[in-house]
Amino acid sequence: MSAKTVLSGVRIAVLGAGNMGQALVRGLVDKSVYPQYISVYDPDPKKIALLKKDANIRAAKTSRQAVSLADVVILAVKPQTLPEVCAEVSSGLPAGALVVSIAAGVTISGIEKHFKKPLPVIRVMPNMPAQVGQGISAYSVGRHATAKHRKIAEAVLAAFGEVVPVPEKMLDLVTAISGSGPAYFFLLAEKLIESAYEMGMKADTAKKLAYHTALGSGRVMMQTWEDPEDLIAKVASKGGTTEAALKTFKRLGFGKVVQEAVKAAHRRSRELSEGRS
Ligand SMILES: NC(=O)c1ccc[n+]([C@@H]2O[C@H](COP(=O)([O-])OP(=O)(O)OC[C@H]3O[C@@H](n4cnc5c(N)ncnc54)[C@H](OP(=O)(O)O)[C@@H]3O)[C@@H](O)[C@H]2O)c1
């Protein structure tokens, strides 16, 4: 018999089986959540059938059916679909159910207003590496959520990877750093590959070099937890190749470019949270 955890006996409904919903369900099952305690609904029957086949979860025919016995309801739909999904389940939610939303830019009060009664809401900004269990999720709690809800949400989100609490006003900045962040690292990989290719290297060799460099660098950061400056000093020697590259980054304003990009993402996240399209 498996050991008792925070999620033992907790029934979870996942609404939306797209990229993130699927990753969450698979991660939960990997973390030994009993699959028959996970109920999933998505309008695409093929997505549900695949999850049922792979993970043996309960396939719901409607979102209302999915939430009917749930202790935790995960809203893993696109932000524009969220109002419709909340309307579908609003009157069918069991008393005391915790609502966890991963929809980007939808505020806690924006979620609460879709429900007639006060209910505990936790808003999360995960990121795309959640799809391989290596994400980081920042979350904020609504006014009706208790310490117990927080613990349950953390245990659910562990299926995505790491978890960190933040005040809700920080979530736009989280979006600009870790939410959009994977794309920044992918962009750097793309530019390394393009540079190598243009200078005569085969594309697949360049890709292998860039991807392994990203993986190795990530592992070094996580294993040593040293500051980037100290890690850079371990690669760059005086008068060497890395220093030549770093000087070029500096001369062309790389730091400023990153800062401006983060500001643009932050601004856009705020606009979306405020309902401006
Ligand atoms: N992907 C990321 O890297 C990432 C990162 C951070 C946050 N998020 C947030 O996570 C949420 C999900 O993103 P995603 O990338 O997983 O999107 P996605 O792949 O489009 O998944 C959303 C799923 O919800 C389904 N759906 C539509 N209407 C529904 C309904 N009434 N009830 C239940 N399910 C319904 C969609 O079906 P159809 O396709 O048939 O419409 C789709 O399968 C979004 O709000 C996004 O902001 C995503």
Ligand as a Chemical Component Dictionary entry (heavy atoms), coordinates in Angstrom:
data_LIG
# 
_chem_comp.id                   LIG 
_chem_comp.type                 NON-POLYMER 
_chem_comp.pdbx_formal_charge   0 
_chem_comp.three_letter_code    LIG 
# 
loop_
_chem_comp_atom.comp_id 
_chem_comp_atom.atom_id 
_chem_comp_atom.alt_atom_id 
_chem_comp_atom.type_symbol 
_chem_comp_atom.charge 
_chem_comp_atom.model_Cartn_x 
_chem_comp_atom.model_Cartn_y 
_chem_comp_atom.model_Cartn_z 
_chem_comp_atom.pdbx_ordinal 
LIG N1  N1  N 0  1.391   26.328 -22.679 1  
LIG C1  C1  C 0  2.150   27.012 -21.807 2  
LIG O1  O1  O 0  3.401   27.057 -21.893 3  
LIG C2  C2  C 0  1.498   27.744 -20.655 4  
LIG C3  C3  C 0  2.306   28.371 -19.684 5  
LIG C4  C4  C 0  1.686   29.044 -18.630 6  
LIG C5  C5  C 0  0.290   29.082 -18.555 7  
LIG N2  N2  N 1  -0.443  28.473 -19.510 8  
LIG C6  C6  C 0  -1.903  28.555 -19.408 9  
LIG O2  O2  O 0  -2.428  27.250 -19.347 10 
LIG C7  C7  C 0  -3.708  27.224 -19.954 11 
LIG C8  C8  C 0  -3.757  26.050 -20.918 12 
LIG O3  O3  O 0  -2.761  26.237 -21.912 13 
LIG P1  P1  P 0  -2.450  25.090 -22.970 14 
LIG O4  O4  O 0  -1.193  25.474 -23.651 15 
LIG O5  O5  O -1 -2.569  23.763 -22.314 16 
LIG O6  O6  O 0  -3.700  25.309 -23.964 17 
LIG P2  P2  P 0  -4.375  24.247 -24.931 18 
LIG O7  O7  O 0  -3.353  23.253 -25.387 19 
LIG O8  O8  O 0  -5.142  25.020 -25.953 20 
LIG O9  O9  O 0  -5.392  23.477 -23.959 21 
LIG C9  C9  C 0  -6.650  23.967 -23.591 22 
LIG C10 C10 C 0  -7.633  22.826 -23.773 23 
LIG O10 O10 O 0  -8.903  23.218 -23.272 24 
LIG C11 C11 C 0  -9.868  22.691 -24.145 25 
LIG N3  N3  N 0  -11.179 23.298 -23.975 26 
LIG C12 C12 C 0  -11.818 24.208 -24.760 27 
LIG N4  N4  N 0  -13.039 24.461 -24.268 28 
LIG C13 C13 C 0  -13.186 23.698 -23.160 29 
LIG C14 C14 C 0  -14.232 23.511 -22.212 30 
LIG N5  N5  N 0  -15.397 24.171 -22.323 31 
LIG N6  N6  N 0  -14.047 22.652 -21.188 32 
LIG C15 C15 C 0  -12.894 21.971 -21.066 33 
LIG N7  N7  N 0  -11.856 22.109 -21.928 34 
LIG C16 C16 C 0  -11.997 22.958 -22.956 35 
LIG C17 C17 C 0  -9.248  22.944 -25.490 36 
LIG O11 O11 O 0  -9.908  22.213 -26.505 37 
LIG P3  P3  P 0  -9.879  22.838 -28.017 38 
LIG O12 O12 O 0  -8.447  22.876 -28.420 39 
LIG O13 O13 O 0  -10.702 21.845 -28.767 40 
LIG O14 O14 O 0  -10.497 24.199 -27.914 41 
LIG C18 C18 C 0  -7.842  22.458 -25.245 42 
LIG O15 O15 O 0  -7.712  21.052 -25.403 43 
LIG C19 C19 C 0  -3.909  28.565 -20.654 44 
LIG O16 O16 O 0  -4.831  29.356 -19.941 45 
LIG C20 C20 C 0  -2.549  29.215 -20.633 46 
LIG O17 O17 O 0  -2.661  30.614 -20.435 47 
LIG C21 C21 C 0  0.114   27.803 -20.562 48 
# 
loop_
_chem_comp_bond.comp_id 
_chem_comp_bond.atom_id_1 
_chem_comp_bond.atom_id_2 
_chem_comp_bond.value_order 
_chem_comp_bond.pdbx_ordinal 
LIG N1  C1  SING 1  
LIG C1  O1  DOUB 2  
LIG C1  C2  SING 3  
LIG C2  C3  SING 4  
LIG C2  C21 DOUB 5  
LIG C3  C4  DOUB 6  
LIG C4  C5  SING 7  
LIG C5  N2  DOUB 8  
LIG N2  C6  SING 9  
LIG N2  C21 SING 10 
LIG C6  O2  SING 11 
LIG C6  C20 SING 12 
LIG O2  C7  SING 13 
LIG C7  C8  SING 14 
LIG C7  C19 SING 15 
LIG C8  O3  SING 16 
LIG O3  P1  SING 17 
LIG P1  O4  DOUB 18 
LIG P1  O5  SING 19 
LIG P1  O6  SING 20 
LIG O6  P2  SING 21 
LIG P2  O7  DOUB 22 
LIG P2  O8  SING 23 
LIG P2  O9  SING 24 
LIG O9  C9  SING 25 
LIG C9  C10 SING 26 
LIG C10 O10 SING 27 
LIG C10 C18 SING 28 
LIG O10 C11 SING 29 
LIG C11 N3  SING 30 
LIG C11 C17 SING 31 
LIG N3  C12 SING 32 
LIG N3  C16 SING 33 
LIG C12 N4  DOUB 34 
LIG N4  C13 SING 35 
LIG C13 C14 SING 36 
LIG C13 C16 DOUB 37 
LIG C14 N5  SING 38 
LIG C14 N6  DOUB 39 
LIG N6  C15 SING 40 
LIG C15 N7  DOUB 41 
LIG N7  C16 SING 42 
LIG C17 O11 SING 43 
LIG C17 C18 SING 44 
LIG O11 P3  SING 45 
LIG P3  O12 DOUB 46 
LIG P3  O13 SING 47 
LIG P3  O14 SING 48 
LIG C18 O15 SING 49 
LIG C19 O16 SING 50 
LIG C19 C20 SING 51 
LIG C20 O17 SING 52 
# 
